[in-house]
Amino acid sequence: MAVALIPGSFDPFHNGHLAVVEVAARHFERVVVAAVRNPGKEPLFSLEDRELMLKECLHHLPNVTSRSFSGLVVDLASEIGVTAIVKGLRAVSDLENELQMAQMNYRMSGIDTLFVPATSSASFLASKYLKDFARGGRADQVESMVPPPVARRLKELYPTGEHPIHHETGGTS
Ligand code: PNS
């Protein structure tokens, strides 16, 4: 059976991630989406919350399951017995890191990485910016860029209404 693993921080999961999962779900018999703890990043959502959000966002895809994992992606991939690791690519800038990671993962485990290009409507999406805008009072606008369970969490965390206007103070002009 062809099985794909899609790992990521997913802090939080957004519509660009969803598009990649949907492509993989069409080409693999089974897809496992895993929220992985990335020690290099301080997350907004706990690993448990991210796993729960994945489950809520992906329940419409019958051949997709989700989970969380603390450890190396290759160890999870070997444990599951995947055919390939699948990653989304938004732009050439993503490729540099992802290529190195794919080659390192291959050298460590013999597991291939396949890349899925982002859809043009989602190629600008990044969890980091979605969080910045939600935090800045625009969770209502971020809503169209994330699945409903994520939009709900962001609105709970950062209630919207008035968009705060931040004035620089102390300037001379
Ligand atoms: O870009 P993301 O979403 O933060 O990716 C996170 C992750 C862990 C999927 C990515 O960094 C990756 O594939 N890393 C490979 C090395 C690895 O296994 N890291 C796990 C934590 S040490």
Backbone and ligand atoms as CSV (ligand in chain L), in Angstrom:
chain,resi,resn,atom,element,x,y,z
A,1,MET,N,N,0.851,-1.203,0.000
A,1,MET,CA,C,0.000,0.000,0.000
A,1,MET,C,C,0.889,1.257,0.000
A,2,ALA,N,N,0.569,2.210,-0.864
A,2,ALA,CA,C,1.360,3.447,-0.926
A,2,ALA,C,C,0.924,4.395,0.197
A,3,VAL,N,N,1.868,4.677,1.086
A,3,VAL,CA,C,1.550,5.514,2.258
A,3,VAL,C,C,2.458,6.745,2.275
A,4,ALA,N,N,1.856,7.914,2.469
A,4,ALA,CA,C,2.643,9.151,2.545
A,4,ALA,C,C,2.615,9.690,3.964
A,5,LEU,N,N,3.739,10.263,4.372
A,5,LEU,CA,C,3.786,10.997,5.642
A,5,LEU,C,C,3.983,12.474,5.313
A,6,ILE,N,N,3.097,13.305,5.821
A,6,ILE,CA,C,3.258,14.759,5.661
A,6,ILE,C,C,3.548,15.338,7.043
A,7,PRO,N,N,4.820,15.656,7.309
A,7,PRO,CA,C,5.159,16.213,8.622
A,7,PRO,C,C,5.211,17.735,8.560
A,8,GLY,N,N,4.975,18.368,9.700
A,8,GLY,CA,C,5.101,19.828,9.739
A,8,GLY,C,C,4.879,20.320,11.145
A,9,SER,N,N,5.201,21.592,11.365
A,9,SER,CA,C,4.886,22.187,12.667
A,9,SER,C,C,3.381,22.435,12.757
A,10,PHE,N,N,2.792,22.875,11.660
A,10,PHE,CA,C,1.351,23.140,11.583
A,10,PHE,C,C,0.892,24.001,12.762
A,11,ASP,N,N,1.560,25.138,12.924
A,11,ASP,CA,C,1.288,26.020,14.069
A,11,ASP,C,C,0.817,27.394,13.594
A,12,PRO,N,N,-0.402,27.496,13.040
A,12,PRO,CA,C,-1.376,26.433,12.855
A,12,PRO,C,C,-1.434,25.956,11.405
A,13,PHE,N,N,-2.204,24.900,11.197
A,13,PHE,CA,C,-2.515,24.349,9.874
A,13,PHE,C,C,-3.300,25.396,9.075
A,14,HIS,N,N,-2.949,25.582,7.794
A,14,HIS,CA,C,-3.675,26.568,6.980
A,14,HIS,C,C,-4.094,25.970,5.636
A,15,ASN,N,N,-4.759,26.788,4.819
A,15,ASN,CA,C,-5.325,26.263,3.569
A,15,ASN,C,C,-4.257,25.779,2.581
A,16,GLY,N,N,-3.050,26.322,2.669
A,16,GLY,CA,C,-1.961,25.839,1.812
A,16,GLY,C,C,-1.582,24.420,2.206
A,17,HIS,N,N,-1.507,24.172,3.509
A,17,HIS,CA,C,-1.229,22.809,3.986
A,17,HIS,C,C,-2.342,21.872,3.520
A,18,LEU,N,N,-3.576,22.328,3.660
A,18,LEU,CA,C,-4.728,21.485,3.300
A,18,LEU,C,C,-4.663,21.088,1.822
A,19,ALA,N,N,-4.280,22.039,0.974
A,19,ALA,CA,C,-4.200,21.743,-0.464
A,19,ALA,C,C,-3.162,20.651,-0.735
A,20,VAL,N,N,-2.052,20.696,-0.013
A,20,VAL,CA,C,-1.005,19.668,-0.188
A,20,VAL,C,C,-1.527,18.307,0.274
A,21,VAL,N,N,-2.226,18.284,1.393
A,21,VAL,CA,C,-2.779,17.013,1.907
A,21,VAL,C,C,-3.781,16.453,0.896
A,22,GLU,N,N,-4.592,17.333,0.318
A,22,GLU,CA,C,-5.604,16.853,-0.633
A,22,GLU,C,C,-4.956,16.250,-1.887
A,23,VAL,N,N,-3.863,16.835,-2.340
A,23,VAL,CA,C,-3.140,16.265,-3.488
A,23,VAL,C,C,-2.601,14.883,-3.109
A,24,ALA,N,N,-1.941,14.803,-1.960
A,24,ALA,CA,C,-1.364,13.518,-1.522
A,24,ALA,C,C,-2.462,12.467,-1.369
A,25,ALA,N,N,-3.616,12.884,-0.868
A,25,ALA,CA,C,-4.720,11.931,-0.648
A,25,ALA,C,C,-5.247,11.359,-1.964
A,26,ARG,N,N,-5.037,12.116,-3.046
A,26,ARG,CA,C,-5.462,11.612,-4.370
A,26,ARG,C,C,-4.456,10.615,-4.946
A,27,HIS,N,N,-3.218,10.707,-4.523
A,27,HIS,CA,C,-2.169,9.887,-5.144
A,27,HIS,C,C,-1.670,8.738,-4.276
A,28,PHE,N,N,-1.966,8.804,-2.990
A,28,PHE,CA,C,-1.537,7.721,-2.082
A,28,PHE,C,C,-2.768,7.040,-1.513
A,29,GLU,N,N,-2.614,5.761,-1.204
A,29,GLU,CA,C,-3.763,5.051,-0.629
A,29,GLU,C,C,-4.034,5.509,0.799
A,30,ARG,N,N,-2.952,5.861,1.492
A,30,ARG,CA,C,-3.111,6.331,2.870
A,30,ARG,C,C,-2.141,7.481,3.102
A,31,VAL,N,N,-2.621,8.478,3.843
A,31,VAL,CA,C,-1.775,9.637,4.158
A,31,VAL,C,C,-1.824,9.855,5.676
A,32,VAL,N,N,-0.641,10.015,6.267
A,32,VAL,CA,C,-0.559,10.348,7.690
A,32,VAL,C,C,-0.009,11.769,7.790
A,33,VAL,N,N,-0.779,12.644,8.428
A,33,VAL,CA,C,-0.315,14.022,8.628
A,33,VAL,C,C,0.107,14.139,10.091
A,34,ALA,N,N,1.352,14.556,10.321
A,34,ALA,CA,C,1.862,14.580,11.697
A,34,ALA,C,C,2.337,15.967,12.097
A,35,ALA,N,N,1.809,16.449,13.213
A,35,ALA,CA,C,2.328,17.674,13.825
A,35,ALA,C,C,3.575,17.261,14.594
A,36,VAL,N,N,4.713,17.792,14.173
A,36,VAL,CA,C,5.995,17.380,14.753
A,36,VAL,C,C,6.565,18.520,15.596
A,37,ARG,N,N,7.048,18.156,16.759
A,37,ARG,CA,C,7.681,19.167,17.616
A,37,ARG,C,C,8.995,19.604,16.972
A,38,ASN,N,N,9.100,20.892,16.702
A,38,ASN,CA,C,10.317,21.446,16.118
A,38,ASN,C,C,11.042,22.234,17.215
A,39,PRO,N,N,12.128,21.676,17.765
A,39,PRO,CA,C,12.796,22.330,18.902
A,39,PRO,C,C,13.324,23.720,18.558
A,40,GLY,N,N,13.426,24.016,17.255
A,40,GLY,CA,C,13.925,25.327,16.839
A,40,GLY,C,C,12.860,26.411,16.855
A,41,LYS,N,N,11.607,26.052,17.147
A,41,LYS,CA,C,10.529,27.046,17.103
A,41,LYS,C,C,9.739,27.037,18.408
A,42,GLU,N,N,9.351,28.212,18.874
A,42,GLU,CA,C,8.480,28.326,20.044
A,42,GLU,C,C,7.039,28.400,19.522
A,43,PRO,N,N,6.238,27.324,19.721
A,43,PRO,CA,C,4.927,27.311,19.086
A,43,PRO,C,C,3.877,28.155,19.823
A,44,LEU,N,N,2.876,28.593,19.080
A,44,LEU,CA,C,1.727,29.262,19.689
A,44,LEU,C,C,0.793,28.208,20.294
A,45,PHE,N,N,0.556,27.142,19.535
A,45,PHE,CA,C,-0.353,26.090,19.992
A,45,PHE,C,C,0.455,24.887,20.486
A,46,SER,N,N,-0.042,24.234,21.539
A,46,SER,CA,C,0.631,23.034,22.038
A,46,SER,C,C,0.559,21.937,20.977
A,47,LEU,N,N,1.428,20.949,21.121
A,47,LEU,CA,C,1.429,19.842,20.166
A,47,LEU,C,C,0.071,19.124,20.183
A,48,GLU,N,N,-0.514,19.002,21.362
A,48,GLU,CA,C,-1.818,18.329,21.515
A,48,GLU,C,C,-2.899,19.121,20.783
A,49,ASP,N,N,-2.868,20.444,20.928
A,49,ASP,CA,C,-3.852,21.304,20.247
A,49,ASP,C,C,-3.705,21.200,18.734
A,50,ARG,N,N,-2.442,21.160,18.289
A,50,ARG,CA,C,-2.206,21.085,16.844
A,50,ARG,C,C,-2.705,19.753,16.290
A,51,GLU,N,N,-2.517,18.686,17.054
A,51,GLU,CA,C,-3.019,17.379,16.617
A,51,GLU,C,C,-4.544,17.395,16.549
A,52,LEU,N,N,-5.167,17.990,17.554
A,52,LEU,CA,C,-6.635,18.061,17.590
A,52,LEU,C,C,-7.162,18.873,16.398
A,53,MET,N,N,-6.490,19.991,16.118
A,53,MET,CA,C,-6.917,20.818,14.983
A,53,MET,C,C,-6.777,20.049,13.669
A,54,LEU,N,N,-5.667,19.270,13.549
A,54,LEU,CA,C,-5.485,18.463,12.331
A,54,LEU,C,C,-6.652,17.510,12.164
A,55,LYS,N,N,-7.034,16.865,13.264
A,55,LYS,CA,C,-8.136,15.891,13.186
A,55,LYS,C,C,-9.416,16.578,12.723
A,56,GLU,N,N,-9.673,17.772,13.273
A,56,GLU,CA,C,-10.896,18.503,12.917
A,56,GLU,C,C,-10.857,18.994,11.462
A,57,CYS,N,N,-9.667,19.352,10.997
A,57,CYS,CA,C,-9.543,19.913,9.645
A,57,CYS,C,C,-9.546,18.838,8.560
A,58,LEU,N,N,-9.244,17.597,8.937
A,58,LEU,CA,C,-9.013,16.564,7.915
A,58,LEU,C,C,-10.033,15.435,7.946
A,59,HIS,N,N,-11.063,15.576,8.799
A,59,HIS,CA,C,-11.978,14.435,8.971
A,59,HIS,C,C,-12.775,14.124,7.711
A,60,HIS,N,N,-12.798,15.079,6.757
A,60,HIS,CA,C,-13.555,14.845,5.509
A,60,HIS,C,C,-12.772,13.972,4.522
A,61,LEU,N,N,-11.503,13.694,4.823
A,61,LEU,CA,C,-10.680,12.906,3.893
A,61,LEU,C,C,-10.534,11.484,4.456
A,62,PRO,N,N,-11.241,10.507,3.861
A,62,PRO,CA,C,-11.315,9.176,4.474
A,62,PRO,C,C,-9.989,8.417,4.541
A,63,ASN,N,N,-9.048,8.720,3.649
A,63,ASN,CA,C,-7.779,7.973,3.685
A,63,ASN,C,C,-6.658,8.745,4.392
A,64,VAL,N,N,-7.062,9.793,5.134
A,64,VAL,CA,C,-6.066,10.611,5.839
A,64,VAL,C,C,-6.256,10.475,7.352
A,65,THR,N,N,-5.145,10.210,8.060
A,65,THR,CA,C,-5.197,10.215,9.523
A,65,THR,C,C,-4.175,11.226,10.022
A,66,SER,N,N,-4.336,11.636,11.275
A,66,SER,CA,C,-3.393,12.624,11.804
A,66,SER,C,C,-2.935,12.210,13.190
A,67,ARG,N,N,-1.781,12.767,13.559
A,67,ARG,CA,C,-1.198,12.450,14.853
A,67,ARG,C,C,-0.150,13.504,15.197
A,68,SER,N,N,0.454,13.368,16.363
A,68,SER,CA,C,1.570,14.253,16.692
A,68,SER,C,C,2.784,13.383,16.993
A,69,PHE,N,N,3.949,14.016,17.007
A,69,PHE,CA,C,5.172,13.239,17.200
A,69,PHE,C,C,6.280,14.150,17.712
A,70,SER,N,N,7.019,13.648,18.687
A,70,SER,CA,C,8.214,14.354,19.170
A,70,SER,C,C,9.407,13.487,18.829
A,71,GLY,N,N,10.158,13.874,17.856
A,71,GLY,CA,C,11.321,13.086,17.455
A,71,GLY,C,C,11.637,13.356,16.006
A,72,LEU,N,N,12.479,12.509,15.460
A,72,LEU,CA,C,12.894,12.708,14.071
A,72,LEU,C,C,11.824,12.237,13.097
A,73,VAL,N,N,11.633,12.994,12.043
A,73,VAL,CA,C,10.661,12.639,11.012
A,73,VAL,C,C,10.970,11.262,10.428
A,74,VAL,N,N,12.253,10.985,10.210
A,74,VAL,CA,C,12.612,9.679,9.616
A,74,VAL,C,C,12.250,8.513,10.541
A,75,ASP,N,N,12.322,8.747,11.855
A,75,ASP,CA,C,11.949,7.672,12.789
A,75,ASP,C,C,10.453,7.397,12.720
A,76,LEU,N,N,9.666,8.469,12.620
A,76,LEU,CA,C,8.216,8.281,12.481
A,76,LEU,C,C,7.904,7.598,11.142
A,77,ALA,N,N,8.605,8.066,10.095
A,77,ALA,CA,C,8.372,7.496,8.759
A,77,ALA,C,C,8.694,6.001,8.747
A,78,SER,N,N,9.780,5.612,9.412
A,78,SER,CA,C,10.147,4.191,9.461
A,78,SER,C,C,9.135,3.406,10.280
A,79,GLU,N,N,8.712,3.998,11.409
A,79,GLU,CA,C,7.725,3.327,12.286
A,79,GLU,C,C,6.429,3.042,11.513
A,80,ILE,N,N,6.001,4.013,10.714
A,80,ILE,CA,C,4.750,3.843,9.951
A,80,ILE,C,C,4.971,2.927,8.745
A,81,GLY,N,N,6.209,2.917,8.240
A,81,GLY,CA,C,6.500,2.151,7.031
A,81,GLY,C,C,6.027,2.867,5.782
A,82,VAL,N,N,6.332,4.165,5.698
A,82,VAL,CA,C,5.813,4.965,4.586
A,82,VAL,C,C,6.540,4.679,3.276
A,83,THR,N,N,5.855,4.995,2.193
A,83,THR,CA,C,6.438,4.925,0.859
A,83,THR,C,C,7.289,6.177,0.627
A,84,ALA,N,N,6.793,7.317,1.101
A,84,ALA,CA,C,7.504,8.585,0.896
A,84,ALA,C,C,7.057,9.615,1.914
A,85,ILE,N,N,7.960,10.560,2.157
A,85,ILE,CA,C,7.617,11.766,2.920
A,85,ILE,C,C,7.164,12.783,1.878
A,86,VAL,N,N,6.092,13.502,2.150
A,86,VAL,CA,C,5.600,14.503,1.203
A,86,VAL,C,C,5.668,15.877,1.858
A,87,LYS,N,N,6.210,16.837,1.113
A,87,LYS,CA,C,6.319,18.213,1.614
A,87,LYS,C,C,5.774,19.184,0.567
A,88,GLY,N,N,5.190,20.274,1.015
A,88,GLY,CA,C,4.734,21.314,0.102
A,88,GLY,C,C,5.853,22.305,-0.157
A,89,LEU,N,N,5.855,22.869,-1.350
A,89,LEU,CA,C,6.838,23.912,-1.689
A,89,LEU,C,C,6.087,25.141,-2.170
A,90,ARG,N,N,6.344,26.286,-1.532
A,90,ARG,CA,C,5.676,27.517,-1.956
A,90,ARG,C,C,6.478,28.259,-3.007
A,91,ALA,N,N,7.766,28.289,-2.830
A,91,ALA,CA,C,8.618,29.097,-3.711
A,91,ALA,C,C,10.015,28.518,-3.699
A,92,VAL,N,N,10.858,29.057,-4.569
A,92,VAL,CA,C,12.238,28.579,-4.656
A,92,VAL,C,C,12.929,28.724,-3.296
A,93,SER,N,N,12.534,29.764,-2.559
A,93,SER,CA,C,13.155,29.983,-1.249
A,93,SER,C,C,12.923,28.806,-0.310
A,94,ASP,N,N,11.788,28.115,-0.442
A,94,ASP,CA,C,11.537,26.923,0.395
A,94,ASP,C,C,12.449,25.776,-0.009
A,95,LEU,N,N,12.772,25.747,-1.315
A,95,LEU,CA,C,13.471,24.581,-1.866
A,95,LEU,C,C,14.839,24.352,-1.223
A,96,GLU,N,N,15.524,25.460,-0.970
A,96,GLU,CA,C,16.894,25.361,-0.463
A,96,GLU,C,C,16.963,24.494,0.804
A,97,ASN,N,N,16.134,24.848,1.781
A,97,ASN,CA,C,16.088,24.096,3.045
A,97,ASN,C,C,15.542,22.700,2.859
A,98,GLU,N,N,14.435,22.650,2.098
A,98,GLU,CA,C,13.725,21.373,1.956
A,98,GLU,C,C,14.568,20.347,1.200
A,99,LEU,N,N,15.343,20.830,0.238
A,99,LEU,CA,C,16.197,19.934,-0.541
A,99,LEU,C,C,17.257,19.305,0.366
A,100,GLN,N,N,17.848,20.160,1.187
A,100,GLN,CA,C,18.882,19.687,2.120
A,100,GLN,C,C,18.284,18.679,3.099
A,101,MET,N,N,17.073,18.997,3.597
A,101,MET,CA,C,16.404,18.111,4.550
A,101,MET,C,C,16.066,16.774,3.891
A,102,ALA,N,N,15.599,16.847,2.637
A,102,ALA,CA,C,15.228,15.622,1.908
A,102,ALA,C,C,16.452,14.734,1.706
A,103,GLN,N,N,17.578,15.371,1.357
A,103,GLN,CA,C,18.803,14.603,1.099
A,103,GLN,C,C,19.341,13.997,2.395
A,104,MET,N,N,19.260,14.782,3.463
A,104,MET,CA,C,19.712,14.298,4.778
A,104,MET,C,C,18.819,13.128,5.216
A,105,ASN,N,N,17.510,13.311,5.086
A,105,ASN,CA,C,16.572,12.255,5.490
A,105,ASN,C,C,16.793,10.988,4.659
A,106,TYR,N,N,17.090,11.175,3.361
A,106,TYR,CA,C,17.329,10.010,2.495
A,106,TYR,C,C,18.595,9.285,2.938
A,107,ARG,N,N,19.640,10.064,3.221
A,107,ARG,CA,C,20.913,9.467,3.634
A,107,ARG,C,C,20.751,8.691,4.946
A,108,MET,N,N,19.904,9.221,5.833
A,108,MET,CA,C,19.718,8.605,7.153
A,108,MET,C,C,18.809,7.379,7.118
A,109,SER,N,N,17.886,7.336,6.134
A,109,SER,CA,C,16.828,6.315,6.215
A,109,SER,C,C,16.519,5.599,4.904
A,110,GLY,N,N,17.001,6.155,3.784
A,110,GLY,CA,C,16.639,5.590,2.477
A,110,GLY,C,C,15.204,5.907,2.076
A,111,ILE,N,N,14.563,6.842,2.804
A,111,ILE,CA,C,13.168,7.207,2.478
A,111,ILE,C,C,13.170,8.442,1.573
A,112,ASP,N,N,12.428,8.334,0.469
A,112,ASP,CA,C,12.355,9.443,-0.491
A,112,ASP,C,C,11.439,10.551,0.032
A,113,THR,N,N,11.722,11.782,-0.420
A,113,THR,CA,C,10.802,12.906,-0.182
A,113,THR,C,C,10.264,13.360,-1.532
A,114,LEU,N,N,8.965,13.543,-1.614
A,114,LEU,CA,C,8.334,14.064,-2.830
A,114,LEU,C,C,7.770,15.445,-2.513
A,115,PHE,N,N,7.916,16.360,-3.484
A,115,PHE,CA,C,7.441,17.726,-3.268
A,115,PHE,C,C,6.170,17.996,-4.053
A,116,VAL,N,N,5.245,18.684,-3.395
A,116,VAL,CA,C,3.993,19.094,-4.043
A,116,VAL,C,C,4.005,20.617,-4.119
A,117,PRO,N,N,3.854,21.176,-5.325
A,117,PRO,CA,C,3.859,22.643,-5.401
A,117,PRO,C,C,2.589,23.230,-4.792
A,118,ALA,N,N,2.743,24.381,-4.144
A,118,ALA,CA,C,1.576,25.066,-3.579
A,118,ALA,C,C,0.664,25.526,-4.701
A,119,THR,N,N,-0.624,25.585,-4.429
A,119,THR,CA,C,-1.547,26.154,-5.419
A,119,THR,C,C,-1.284,27.665,-5.469
A,120,SER,N,N,-1.557,28.272,-6.627
A,120,SER,CA,C,-1.247,29.703,-6.763
A,120,SER,C,C,-2.036,30.532,-5.747
A,121,SER,N,N,-3.217,30.062,-5.370
A,121,SER,CA,C,-4.022,30.849,-4.428
A,121,SER,C,C,-3.519,30.720,-2.987
A,122,ALA,N,N,-2.570,29.804,-2.761
A,122,ALA,CA,C,-2.111,29.592,-1.379
A,122,ALA,C,C,-0.606,29.759,-1.229
A,123,SER,N,N,0.064,30.171,-2.312
A,123,SER,CA,C,1.529,30.141,-2.262
A,123,SER,C,C,2.108,31.224,-1.343
A,124,PHE,N,N,1.285,32.184,-0.938
A,124,PHE,CA,C,1.788,33.232,-0.041
A,124,PHE,C,C,1.516,32.926,1.432
A,125,LEU,N,N,0.790,31.820,1.672
A,125,LEU,CA,C,0.381,31.542,3.055
A,125,LEU,C,C,1.532,30.975,3.889
A,126,ALA,N,N,1.672,31.499,5.082
A,126,ALA,CA,C,2.676,30.999,6.023
A,126,ALA,C,C,2.090,31.138,7.426
A,127,SER,N,N,2.208,30.088,8.219
A,127,SER,CA,C,1.639,30.110,9.578
A,127,SER,C,C,2.131,31.335,10.351
A,128,LYS,N,N,3.400,31.648,10.166
A,128,LYS,CA,C,3.999,32.762,10.910
A,128,LYS,C,C,3.237,34.069,10.653
A,129,TYR,N,N,2.934,34.364,9.373
A,129,TYR,CA,C,2.267,35.629,9.056
A,129,TYR,C,C,0.807,35.589,9.472
A,130,LEU,N,N,0.187,34.420,9.355
A,130,LEU,CA,C,-1.206,34.313,9.786
A,130,LEU,C,C,-1.308,34.627,11.280
A,131,LYS,N,N,-0.352,34.131,12.054
A,131,LYS,CA,C,-0.348,34.421,13.495
A,131,LYS,C,C,-0.108,35.907,13.745
A,132,ASP,N,N,0.827,36.485,12.991
A,132,ASP,CA,C,1.118,37.923,13.167
A,132,ASP,C,C,-0.133,38.763,12.920
A,133,PHE,N,N,-0.855,38.459,11.831
A,133,PHE,CA,C,-2.030,39.262,11.508
A,133,PHE,C,C,-3.171,39.017,12.495
A,134,ALA,N,N,-3.333,37.758,12.932
A,134,ALA,CA,C,-4.379,37.464,13.917
A,134,ALA,C,C,-4.074,38.201,15.225
A,135,ARG,N,N,-2.821,38.152,15.620
A,135,ARG,CA,C,-2.395,38.812,16.862
A,135,ARG,C,C,-2.590,40.321,16.762
A,136,GLY,N,N,-2.433,40.836,15.558
A,136,GLY,CA,C,-2.561,42.278,15.349
A,136,GLY,C,C,-3.997,42.742,15.188
A,137,GLY,N,N,-4.967,41.854,15.395
A,137,GLY,CA,C,-6.371,42.268,15.371
A,137,GLY,C,C,-7.106,41.919,14.096
A,138,ARG,N,N,-6.514,41.084,13.246
A,138,ARG,CA,C,-7.157,40.786,11.971
A,138,ARG,C,C,-7.512,39.309,11.817
A,139,ALA,N,N,-7.860,38.676,12.926
A,139,ALA,CA,C,-8.245,37.253,12.856
A,139,ALA,C,C,-9.456,37.067,11.948
A,140,ASP,N,N,-10.303,38.110,11.848
A,140,ASP,CA,C,-11.479,37.996,10.974
A,140,ASP,C,C,-11.072,37.891,9.503
A,141,GLN,N,N,-9.967,38.523,9.124
A,141,GLN,CA,C,-9.495,38.436,7.734
A,141,GLN,C,C,-8.686,37.172,7.470
A,142,VAL,N,N,-8.033,36.692,8.521
A,142,VAL,CA,C,-7.249,35.454,8.413
A,142,VAL,C,C,-8.191,34.262,8.193
A,143,GLU,N,N,-9.438,34.443,8.622
A,143,GLU,CA,C,-10.435,33.365,8.581
A,143,GLU,C,C,-10.535,32.670,7.222
A,144,SER,N,N,-10.405,33.426,6.137
A,144,SER,CA,C,-10.571,32.842,4.802
A,144,SER,C,C,-9.328,32.044,4.369
A,145,MET,N,N,-8.286,32.094,5.153
A,145,MET,CA,C,-7.021,31.454,4.756
A,145,MET,C,C,-6.720,30.187,5.548
A,146,VAL,N,N,-7.606,29.876,6.486
A,146,VAL,CA,C,-7.403,28.689,7.338
A,146,VAL,C,C,-8.716,27.912,7.418
A,147,PRO,N,N,-8.648,26.600,7.696
A,147,PRO,CA,C,-9.885,25.845,7.869
A,147,PRO,C,C,-10.666,26.355,9.092
A,148,PRO,N,N,-11.996,26.167,9.103
A,148,PRO,CA,C,-12.824,26.720,10.188
A,148,PRO,C,C,-12.356,26.390,11.616
A,149,PRO,N,N,-11.898,25.159,11.921
A,149,PRO,CA,C,-11.477,24.899,13.308
A,149,PRO,C,C,-10.296,25.781,13.740
A,150,VAL,N,N,-9.429,26.118,12.787
A,150,VAL,CA,C,-8.276,26.975,13.101
A,150,VAL,C,C,-8.746,28.421,13.253
A,151,ALA,N,N,-9.646,28.837,12.357
A,151,ALA,CA,C,-10.180,30.205,12.437
A,151,ALA,C,C,-10.835,30.430,13.800
A,152,ARG,N,N,-11.577,29.421,14.253
A,152,ARG,CA,C,-12.261,29.540,15.546
A,152,ARG,C,C,-11.232,29.717,16.671
A,153,ARG,N,N,-10.174,28.915,16.665
A,153,ARG,CA,C,-9.143,29.009,17.721
A,153,ARG,C,C,-8.471,30.382,17.693
A,154,LEU,N,N,-8.149,30.860,16.480
A,154,LEU,CA,C,-7.445,32.147,16.388
A,154,LEU,C,C,-8.339,33.291,16.880
A,155,LYS,N,N,-9.655,33.182,16.570
A,155,LYS,CA,C,-10.577,34.234,17.025
A,155,LYS,C,C,-10.746,34.196,18.545
A,156,GLU,N,N,-10.713,32.980,19.107
A,156,GLU,CA,C,-10.803,32.867,20.574
A,156,GLU,C,C,-9.575,33.499,21.220
A,157,LEU,N,N,-8.419,33.218,20.617
A,157,LEU,CA,C,-7.166,33.742,21.183
A,157,LEU,C,C,-7.042,35.249,20.992
A,158,TYR,N,N,-7.465,35.679,19.803
A,158,TYR,CA,C,-7.307,37.091,19.444
A,158,TYR,C,C,-8.644,37.638,18.957
A,159,PRO,N,N,-9.528,37.995,19.907
A,159,PRO,CA,C,-10.841,38.502,19.499
A,159,PRO,C,C,-10.670,39.724,18.605
A,160,THR,N,N,-11.500,39.789,17.571
A,160,THR,CA,C,-11.359,40.902,16.625
A,160,THR,C,C,-12.488,41.891,16.823
A,161,GLY,N,N,-12.554,42.829,15.988
A,161,GLY,CA,C,-13.550,43.889,16.054
A,161,GLY,C,C,-12.847,45.076,15.458
A,162,GLU,N,N,-12.489,46.001,16.331
A,162,GLU,CA,C,-11.688,47.134,15.879
A,162,GLU,C,C,-10.288,46.636,15.508
A,163,HIS,N,N,-9.755,47.117,14.423
A,163,HIS,CA,C,-8.353,46.827,14.128
A,163,HIS,C,C,-7.513,47.875,14.839
A,164,PRO,N,N,-6.714,47.479,15.798
A,164,PRO,CA,C,-5.933,48.488,16.511
A,164,PRO,C,C,-4.975,49.202,15.565
A,165,ILE,N,N,-4.938,50.511,15.677
A,165,ILE,CA,C,-3.985,51.277,14.864
A,165,ILE,C,C,-2.838,51.666,15.777
A,166,HIS,N,N,-1.663,51.197,15.421
A,166,HIS,CA,C,-0.506,51.462,16.285
A,166,HIS,C,C,0.217,52.704,15.784
A,167,HIS,N,N,0.255,53.747,16.628
A,167,HIS,CA,C,0.947,54.977,16.256
A,167,HIS,C,C,2.354,54.949,16.804
A,168,GLU,N,N,3.294,55.360,15.992
A,168,GLU,CA,C,4.661,55.530,16.499
A,168,GLU,C,C,4.632,56.710,17.454
A,169,THR,N,N,5.311,56.589,18.576
A,169,THR,CA,C,5.378,57.734,19.484
A,169,THR,C,C,6.830,58.186,19.608
A,170,GLY,N,N,6.981,59.401,19.989
A,170,GLY,CA,C,8.329,59.904,20.276
A,170,GLY,C,C,9.064,60.403,19.039
A,171,GLY,N,N,8.372,60.434,17.891
A,171,GLY,CA,C,9.038,60.911,16.673
A,171,GLY,C,C,9.153,62.436,16.695
A,172,THR,N,N,9.938,62.997,15.800
A,172,THR,CA,C,10.124,64.448,15.775
A,172,THR,C,C,9.286,65.120,14.701
A,173,SER,N,N,8.710,64.304,13.756
A,173,SER,CA,C,7.952,64.985,12.709
A,173,SER,C,C,6.460,64.763,12.878
L,1,PNS,O1,O,8.742,23.807,8.474
L,1,PNS,P1,P,8.129,23.105,9.649
L,1,PNS,O2,O,6.661,22.958,9.466
L,1,PNS,O3,O,8.442,23.784,10.961
L,1,PNS,O4,O,8.781,21.632,9.674
L,1,PNS,C1,C,8.965,20.909,10.832
L,1,PNS,C2,C,9.615,19.576,10.477
L,1,PNS,C3,C,10.051,18.922,11.766
L,1,PNS,C4,C,8.632,18.715,9.765
L,1,PNS,C5,C,10.834,19.852,9.562
L,1,PNS,O5,O,11.701,20.679,10.206
L,1,PNS,C6,C,11.528,18.571,9.129
L,1,PNS,O6,O,11.069,17.848,8.263
L,1,PNS,N1,N,12.683,18.312,9.739
L,1,PNS,C7,C,13.503,17.149,9.432
L,1,PNS,C8,C,14.428,16.905,10.593
L,1,PNS,C9,C,13.641,16.337,11.747
L,1,PNS,O7,O,13.287,15.174,11.771
L,1,PNS,N2,N,13.341,17.187,12.716
L,1,PNS,C10,C,12.494,16.760,13.832
L,1,PNS,C11,C,12.708,17.568,15.039
L,1,PNS,S1,S,14.386,17.431,15.638
